[in-house]
Amino acid sequence: MKAFTSLRRLLCLVLVLLLLTPLTRGQASNVGNRLTVGIQSTKTAVIRPLDPQERDVMSVYNLVYESLVYIDDNYLPQGSLAKSWEVDGKGRTWTFHLQENVVFSDGTPMTAHDVIATAQYIISRASDELSSNKGYYANLKMFIKSMSAPDDHTVIVKAARPYFGLLYAMTFPVLPAALIETDNPPGTGPYKISRFEQSDLFWLETNTAWWQGRPQVEEIMFVCHDTPRSLIESYEYARVDTIFTRSVAAAQYDSGIISITMDYCTNQLETLMFNHANNKLADLRVRQAIRYVVNPDEIANTVYMGMVERTDTFMPNGTWMYNSSITSPRDLNEARRLLLEAGWNDTNEDGILDRVDAEGKLEDFTLRLDVYEEPDNNVRLEAANMIKMALLEVGIDVTVNNMTYIKIQERLDAGSFQLALVSFAMDVCPDPGFLLMKGNTGNFGRYKNNEMHEMCQELRTCITQEAFQNKLYQIQEKCFQDCVMIPLFYRGGAVLTRMMYTTFRDVRELELMRGIQFFGQT
C-alpha cells in the first residue's frame, strides 16, 4: 500500500517485527503522546473542511476545526467557541457570546467576523442555483435570515423561524475570514494538519496556541486505506493502533486484554419504505400487518452481526429525542387477522393470499421489494431476502429486486416502487419533517396527512428543549399509528483500538476521536 512507504522512516523497526506474524494478545494500555489511526480514504484530494468528501476524514477535521456549538453525550447542544447564548422571547433573535483569547493555529485572533464570514460563505454556496454542489453544511441557509457582529466577541443571529433546532445548525467549522477558500486553512482546534498526502496519510500535530491547553497526545498519524478489508488487516498486523470501521467483520472483535472495541452509532437510518399510493399498501391494515411480520431484531443479529442500534422510530434509541413508549412486537397471528380484515385470504389454498379485484379476477398478494447495495457492505440484499421469507409466512409473495443506487433513486423519485429497503442520512438537527411532510424531499412514500404536516410545522416553531421534545414525541406516535414506514435500526460501526484515548461516554460517526484532546487531564 502506498501509505506504508511514507511510514517506513518512522515505523520500520516496529513493522519488521510485527509484519512477520499476526497480532498476538498482550496488554491493552492508555495512549501515550502519539497514536497511529487507520482510516478509509481515497477521495479527499485537498483539505477543505466545509466540503468533506469522506466520513472518516470528518473525524480528522473535528480535531482541527471547532464550531460555536458542539453536541454532548446526551445529544444536547453545548457551548464551544460560543461560551453562552440567549434567545429573545419570540425565538427570532439569538445572541452568541464568544470565548475570548481564542486564536487560529497560525496565531490570528478568532473573532465574530470569522464566524459570520464562514456562515455567509456556506449560505451563499447553498443558494447558488448554478451549482450542483451545495456543500455539506447547506442546510444552514434554512435556519438563518441574517447575522451581525456588534463587536469582536458577539454574534447576533436573526433566525429564519423561531426554532430550537437552530442550535444544532451552529456546528459548522469556523474558519478565518480571509482563508475560507484556501486549502488546509488554520483552525482553532487542538491539532493542526502539518502534512497531507492523498490516499496516504494525514499527519496532525498539537496546536500549541489552543485555548483549552495542550493535549497529552502530541502527534496523530491517520493512515489511509482503500478498502475495509485492508483496514482490518492493518489492525490485525499491528500496523496501526486504532481503526474506524463499519464493516460487519468487526463484530468478531470483542473487548479484551488487548483490543478495546467501542461501538458507535452512525447517522444512517435503515428503513422499509411503503409506497402509500400503491393500491395494496394504501390500506393501513396491510402496512400494520407487514410491520407485525418483519423481525428487525433477527435481521440486526443475523445479517448485521449486532452492529446496529435498534429503533422503532426515526430517532436514535436511548436519547432524549426517542419516544420509548413505542414498541413493535412481532405477532404473526395479528398480522393474519389484519390481512383477512383487509380482504386478503388464501381461497385456493396455494399458500399465497388472494382477493377478487375490481374486474372480478383473482389477484394474488404479490409485492416487489427494491433494494440496493453499498460497495463496501453488501449485506442489505441479505436483509431484503429475510424480509421476503418472513412475509411468505403470512402468504405475501415478495420479489426482491437488487439494483444500483441510481436506479432505485429513479424509482423513488418517480414513485414507481412498492416496497423499498433504503437508508437515510439523518441530519444533526433532530427534525424528521423531510420524511413526513407532504411533498418534502425525503417523502418518497407519498405519505399525505394534514395533521402530521401541521405537527412538523409546529415542531419548527418550538424554541425550548421541552416544547421541542413534546412535539417530537407526538410526531413519532403519529408516525407509528399511520405506519408511515418501518424504521429498522441505525447502522453501527466500531472503533478497534489497543490504545484507550478517550473517557467520553459516546464516540459517534464523524467524531470518532472525540475526547482525545482531554485524555490524561485531571
C-alpha positions in Angstrom: 0.0 0.0 0.0 1.2 3.4 -0.9 0.7 4.7 2.7 3.2 2.4 4.2 6.1 3.7 2.0 5.8 7.1 3.8 5.6 5.4 7.2 8.8 3.2 7.0 11.1 6.0 8.1 9.2 6.3 11.3 8.0 2.7 12.0 10.4 0.4 10.1 11.8 -1.3 13.2 8.4 -2.0 14.7 6.9 -3.1 11.4 9.7 -5.6 10.6 8.9 -7.5 13.7 5.1 -7.2 13.6 4.6 -8.0 10.0 6.1 -11.4 10.5 3.1 -12.8 12.4 -0.5 -11.7 13.0 -1.2 -9.8 16.2 -1.0 -11.9 19.4 -2.7 -11.0 22.6 -1.0 -8.7 25.0 -1.9 -6.0 27.5 -4.1 -3.0 26.4 -2.8 0.3 27.6 -3.7 4.0 27.7 -2.4 6.2 24.8 0.9 7.9 25.2 2.0 11.0 23.3 1.3 9.7 19.8 -1.3 7.5 18.1 -1.5 5.8 14.6 -5.0 5.5 13.3 -6.2 3.6 10.2 -9.0 5.2 8.2 -10.6 4.6 4.8 -9.9 7.5 2.5 -9.3 7.7 -1.3 -11.4 10.6 -2.4 -10.0 13.5 -0.3 -7.6 15.4 -2.6 -7.4 18.7 -0.6 -8.2 19.8 2.9 -11.5 21.7 2.7 -13.4 21.4 6.0 -16.5 22.9 4.6 -16.6 20.4 1.8 -15.8 17.0 3.3 -15.7 14.1 0.9 -15.5 11.1 3.3 -16.9 10.0 6.7 -13.6 9.1 8.3 -11.9 12.3 7.2 -14.6 14.3 9.1 -13.2 12.8 12.3 -9.8 14.2 11.3 -11.3 17.6 10.7 -13.1 17.6 14.1 -9.7 17.7 15.8 -8.6 20.7 13.8 -11.7 22.9 13.5 -14.2 24.0 16.1 -17.7 25.3 16.0 -19.9 27.7 18.1 -21.7 24.7 19.5 -21.0 21.0 20.0 -23.4 18.1 20.7 -22.6 16.4 24.0 -23.0 12.8 25.1 -26.7 13.4 25.7 -27.2 14.8 22.2 -27.8 18.3 23.6 -26.1 21.5 22.3 -23.3 22.9 24.5 -21.0 25.9 24.1 -17.7 25.5 22.3 -16.4 28.7 20.6 -19.6 30.3 22.0 -19.4 30.3 25.8 -23.1 31.2 26.2 -26.1 32.4 24.3 -29.6 33.7 24.8 -32.7 33.9 22.7 -35.4 36.5 22.8 -38.9 35.7 23.9 -40.2 35.1 20.4 -37.3 33.0 19.3 -36.3 35.3 16.4 -33.0 36.7 17.7 -30.2 34.6 19.1 -27.2 36.2 20.7 -24.0 34.2 21.0 -21.2 35.3 23.2 -17.8 34.0 22.1 -14.9 32.8 24.1 -12.1 35.4 24.4 -8.4 34.9 23.6 -9.1 32.2 21.0 -6.6 32.2 18.1 -6.3 30.1 15.0 -3.3 27.8 14.7 -1.4 30.5 12.7 -1.7 32.9 15.6 -4.5 35.1 14.1 -7.2 36.0 16.7 -10.7 34.4 16.1 -13.5 37.0 16.1 -17.2 37.2 15.4 -16.3 38.4 11.9 -14.8 35.0 11.1 -17.9 33.3 12.3 -20.1 35.4 10.1 -17.8 35.2 7.1 -17.8 31.4 7.4 -21.6 31.2 7.7 -22.2 33.6 4.8 -19.9 31.6 2.6 -21.8 28.4 3.4 -25.2 30.1 2.8 -24.0 31.8 -0.4 -22.8 28.5 -1.8 -26.0 26.7 -0.8 -28.1 29.4 -2.5 -26.1 29.2 -5.8 -28.7 27.9 -8.3 -26.0 27.3 -10.9 -24.0 25.0 -8.7 -24.9 21.3 -8.2 -22.6 21.0 -5.1 -24.3 23.0 -2.4 -21.8 21.9 0.3 -22.1 19.7 3.3 -23.5 22.4 5.6 -26.0 23.7 3.1 -28.9 23.3 5.5 -27.6 26.3 7.4 -29.5 28.6 4.9 -32.8 27.2 6.2 -32.1 28.5 9.7 -30.5 31.9 9.3 -32.1 35.1 8.0 -29.1 37.4 8.8 -26.1 37.7 11.1 -24.3 40.7 12.5 -21.4 41.4 14.9 -21.8 44.4 17.2 -18.2 43.6 18.5 -15.5 41.0 18.1 -17.0 38.7 20.6 -20.7 38.8 19.9 -22.7 37.2 17.1 -26.3 38.1 16.6 -28.4 35.7 14.5 -31.7 36.6 13.1 -33.5 33.3 12.7 -35.4 32.3 9.6 -38.0 31.0 12.1 -38.2 30.5 15.9 -36.7 27.1 16.3 -34.7 25.2 18.9 -33.1 23.3 16.1 -31.1 26.4 15.2 -28.5 25.4 17.9 -27.8 22.2 16.0 -27.1 24.2 12.9 -24.3 26.1 14.7 -22.0 23.1 14.5 -20.3 24.2 11.3 -16.4 24.7 11.5 -15.3 28.3 11.9 -12.5 29.4 9.5 -10.5 32.6 9.2 -12.5 35.0 7.1 -9.5 35.6 4.7 -8.7 31.9 4.2 -12.1 30.2 3.8 -11.4 29.1 0.3 -7.8 28.1 0.7 -6.5 24.5 1.1 -5.8 23.4 4.7 -6.9 26.6 6.4 -5.9 27.0 10.1 -8.4 26.1 12.7 -8.9 26.8 16.4 -8.9 23.2 17.5 -6.4 21.2 19.5 -4.5 20.0 16.4 -3.3 21.2 13.0 -2.6 19.2 9.9 1.1 19.5 9.3 1.3 17.1 6.4 -1.2 15.6 4.0 -0.7 13.1 1.1 -3.8 12.0 -0.8 -4.7 8.3 -0.2 -1.7 8.0 2.0 -1.7 10.0 5.3 -2.8 12.9 7.4 -0.2 14.0 10.0 -1.6 16.0 12.9 0.5 17.9 15.5 -0.7 19.8 18.5 -1.8 23.4 18.1 0.3 25.0 20.7 -2.0 28.0 20.7 -5.1 26.0 21.6 -7.2 27.9 24.0 -8.0 24.9 26.2 -4.4 23.8 26.9 -2.0 21.3 25.5 -3.2 17.7 24.7 -1.3 14.8 26.1 -1.3 13.1 22.6 1.0 15.4 20.6 1.0 13.6 17.3 -1.7 11.6 15.5 -1.0 9.9 12.2 -4.0 8.9 10.1 -3.0 6.2 7.6 -5.3 5.9 4.6 -6.7 2.6 3.2 -8.8 1.9 0.2 -11.0 -0.9 1.4 -12.5 -2.2 4.7 -10.5 -5.4 4.2 -7.1 -3.7 4.0 -8.1 -1.5 7.0 -8.9 -4.5 9.3 -5.7 -6.3 8.0 -3.6 -3.3 9.1 -5.1 -3.6 12.6 -4.6 -7.3 12.8 -0.9 -7.0 11.9 -0.4 -4.0 14.2 0.5 -1.6 11.5 -1.9 0.9 13.2 -3.1 1.3 16.8 -6.7 2.1 16.0 -9.1 1.8 13.2 -12.6 3.0 12.4 -14.8 0.5 10.5 -18.4 0.0 9.6 -17.7 -3.5 8.2 -19.7 -6.3 9.9 -16.4 -8.2 10.0 -15.5 -6.0 13.0 -18.2 -7.9 15.0 -15.7 -10.7 15.6 -13.7 -8.4 17.9 -14.7 -8.2 21.5 -13.1 -6.0 24.1 -10.4 -8.0 25.9 -7.0 -7.6 27.4 -5.5 -6.3 24.2 -8.2 -4.9 21.9 -10.8 -2.4 23.1 -14.0 -2.3 20.9 -16.0 0.9 21.1 -19.3 0.6 19.2 -20.8 3.7 17.8 -24.0 4.7 16.1 -23.9 6.3 12.6 -26.5 8.7 11.3 -27.7 6.2 8.7 -31.2 5.1 9.4 -32.3 1.9 7.7 -36.0 1.7 6.8 -38.5 -0.4 5.0 -40.5 2.1 3.0 -44.0 1.8 1.8 -45.5 3.5 -1.3 -48.7 4.8 0.1 -50.0 5.5 -3.4 -49.9 1.7 -4.2 -53.4 0.2 -4.1 -52.3 -2.7 -1.9 -50.2 -0.6 0.5 -52.6 2.3 0.8 -54.6 0.1 3.3 -53.3 0.9 6.8 -54.2 -2.7 7.9 -51.8 -4.1 5.3 -49.0 -1.9 6.4 -49.6 -2.7 10.0 -49.6 -6.4 9.2 -46.3 -6.2 7.4 -44.9 -4.4 10.5 -46.1 -7.3 12.7 -44.3 -9.8 10.4 -40.9 -8.1 9.8 -38.4 -9.0 12.5 -35.8 -6.2 12.8 -34.0 -7.9 15.8 -33.4 -11.1 13.7 -32.1 -9.0 10.8 -29.9 -7.0 13.1 -28.3 -10.0 14.8 -28.1 -12.4 11.8 -27.2 -10.0 8.9 -25.6 -7.1 10.7 -24.0 -9.2 13.5 -25.4 -6.8 16.1 -23.6 -3.8 14.6 -26.7 -1.6 14.7 -28.8 0.4 17.1 -32.4 -0.8 17.0 -35.1 1.8 16.8 -38.9 1.7 16.4 -39.0 5.3 15.4 -36.7 7.6 13.3 -34.9 8.9 16.4 -31.8 7.2 17.9 -32.8 4.9 20.8 -31.7 6.0 24.3 -31.5 9.7 23.5 -33.8 12.4 24.9 -35.4 12.6 21.5 -36.6 9.0 21.4 -40.2 8.1 22.4 -39.6 4.9 24.2 -43.4 4.2 24.7 -43.4 3.0 21.0 -42.8 -0.7 20.6 -43.4 -3.1 17.7 -43.5 -6.7 18.8 -43.7 -9.5 16.2 -47.1 -11.1 16.0 -48.0 -13.3 13.1 -51.5 -14.1 14.3 -52.3 -10.4 14.5 -50.8 -9.9 11.0 -53.0 -12.6 9.6 -56.1 -11.1 11.3 -55.4 -7.7 9.8 -54.8 -9.1 6.3 -58.1 -11.1 6.4 -59.9 -8.0 7.6 -58.4 -6.1 4.7 -59.9 -8.7 2.3 -56.9 -11.0 1.7 -57.5 -14.7 2.0 -55.9 -17.8 0.6 -59.1 -19.0 -1.3 -57.3 -21.6 -3.5 -55.0 -22.8 -0.7 -51.8 -22.4 -2.6 -50.1 -20.6 0.3 -50.4 -17.1 -1.2 -53.1 -14.7 -0.2 -55.5 -13.5 -2.8 -58.6 -11.4 -3.4 -61.1 -10.6 -6.1 -60.1 -7.3 -7.9 -62.3 -4.6 -9.3 -62.6 -6.6 -12.6 -63.7 -9.7 -10.8 -60.4 -11.6 -11.3 -58.5 -13.4 -8.6 -55.5 -11.3 -7.6 -52.5 -12.8 -5.7 -50.9 -10.7 -3.0 -47.5 -10.1 -4.6 -45.1 -7.2 -3.9 -41.9 -6.0 -5.3 -39.1 -5.1 -2.8 -36.4 -2.9 -4.3 -33.0 -2.8 -2.7 -29.5 -1.5 -3.5 -26.2 -2.5 -2.1 -23.4 -0.3 -0.8 -20.0 -1.1 -2.4 -18.2 -1.9 0.9 -21.1 -3.5 2.9 -23.1 -5.9 0.7 -25.5 -7.1 3.4 -28.7 -5.2 2.6 -29.7 -7.8 -0.1 -29.5 -10.5 2.6 -31.7 -8.3 4.8 -34.2 -8.0 2.0 -34.3 -11.7 1.5 -35.0 -12.2 5.2 -38.0 -9.8 4.8 -39.1 -11.8 1.8 -39.1 -15.1 3.7 -40.8 -13.5 6.7 -43.7 -12.1 4.6 -44.1 -15.5 2.9 -45.1 -16.9 6.3 -48.3 -15.0 6.2 -48.9 -15.5 2.4 -47.4 -12.4 0.9 -45.2 -13.3 -2.1 -42.3 -10.9 -2.5 -39.9 -10.5 -5.4 -36.6 -8.9 -4.4 -35.0 -6.6 -7.0 -31.4 -5.8 -6.4 -30.4 -2.7 -8.3 -28.0 0.2 -8.4 -28.3 3.3 -6.2 -29.0 5.4 -9.3 -31.8 3.1 -10.4 -33.5 2.9 -7.1 -33.3 6.6 -6.7 -35.1 7.0 -10.0 -37.8 4.7 -8.8 -38.2 6.6 -5.5 -38.3 9.9 -7.3 -41.0 8.6 -9.7 -43.0 6.8 -7.1 -42.7 3.6 -9.2 -42.0 1.2 -6.3 -44.0 -0.8 -3.9 -41.6 -1.6 -1.0 -38.0 -0.3 -0.8 -35.3 -1.1 1.7 -33.4 2.1 1.8 -31.4 4.3 4.2 -31.5 8.0 5.1 -28.6 10.1 6.3 -30.2 11.9 9.2 -29.2 15.5 9.9 -27.6 16.6 13.1 -30.7 18.6 13.7 -33.4 16.1 15.0 -36.1 17.1 12.6 -37.9 14.3 10.6 -40.1 16.7 8.6 -38.2 16.0 5.4 -39.5 12.4 5.6 -43.1 13.1 6.7 -44.3 16.4 5.3 -46.3 16.5 2.1 -44.2 16.9 -1.0 -40.9 17.1 1.0 -37.6 15.9 -0.2 -37.4 12.5 1.6 -41.2 11.7 1.5 -40.7 9.2 -1.3 -43.6 7.1 0.0 -46.1 9.8 -1.0 -47.5 9.9 2.6 -50.1 12.6 3.0 -51.6 13.6 6.3 -52.7 17.1 7.2 -52.3 16.5 11.0 -48.8 15.2 10.5 -47.9 18.1 8.2 -49.1 20.6 10.8 -47.2 18.9 13.7 -44.0 19.1 11.7 -44.6 22.8 11.1 -45.3 23.3 14.8 -42.0 21.5 15.7 -40.2 24.2 13.7 -41.6 26.9 16.0 -40.5 25.3 19.3 -37.7 27.3 20.9 -37.2 25.3 24.1 -36.0 21.8 24.5 -39.1 20.7 26.5 -41.5 22.0 23.8 -39.4 20.5 21.1 -39.3 17.1 22.8 -43.0 17.0 23.4 -43.8 17.8 19.8 -41.2 15.3 18.6 -42.8 12.6 20.8 -46.2 13.4 19.2 -44.8 13.1 15.7 -43.3 9.7 16.5 -46.6 8.5 17.9 -48.5 9.7 14.8 -45.9 8.1 12.5 -46.3 4.8 14.3 -50.1 5.0 14.2 -50.1 5.6 10.5 -47.4 3.1 9.9 -45.7 5.6 7.5 -42.6 3.3 7.2 -40.9 0.7 9.3 -37.7 2.1 10.9 -35.4 -0.8 11.5 -32.2 0.5 13.0 -29.4 2.9 12.8 -26.3 1.4 11.2 -23.4 1.0 13.6 -19.7 0.9 13.4 -16.7 0.1 15.7 -13.5 1.7 16.8 -11.0 -1.0 17.4 -8.0 0.2 19.4 -5.2 -1.1 21.5 -4.7 2.3 23.0 -7.5 3.9 25.0 -7.7 7.5 24.1 -11.0 8.9 25.4 -13.1 8.9 28.5 -16.1 10.3 26.7 -19.1 8.0 27.0 -20.2 8.4 23.4 -18.0 8.3 20.4 -20.0 8.8 17.2 -19.7 8.8 13.5 -17.9 11.9 12.2 -16.4 12.5 15.7 -14.7 9.2 16.4 -11.7 10.8 18.1 -13.8 13.0 20.4 -12.2 13.3 23.8 -8.6 12.6 22.8 -7.7 16.2 23.4 -8.7 15.9 27.0 -7.3 12.5 27.7 -5.0 12.4 30.7 -6.1 15.7 32.0 -7.2 15.9 35.6 
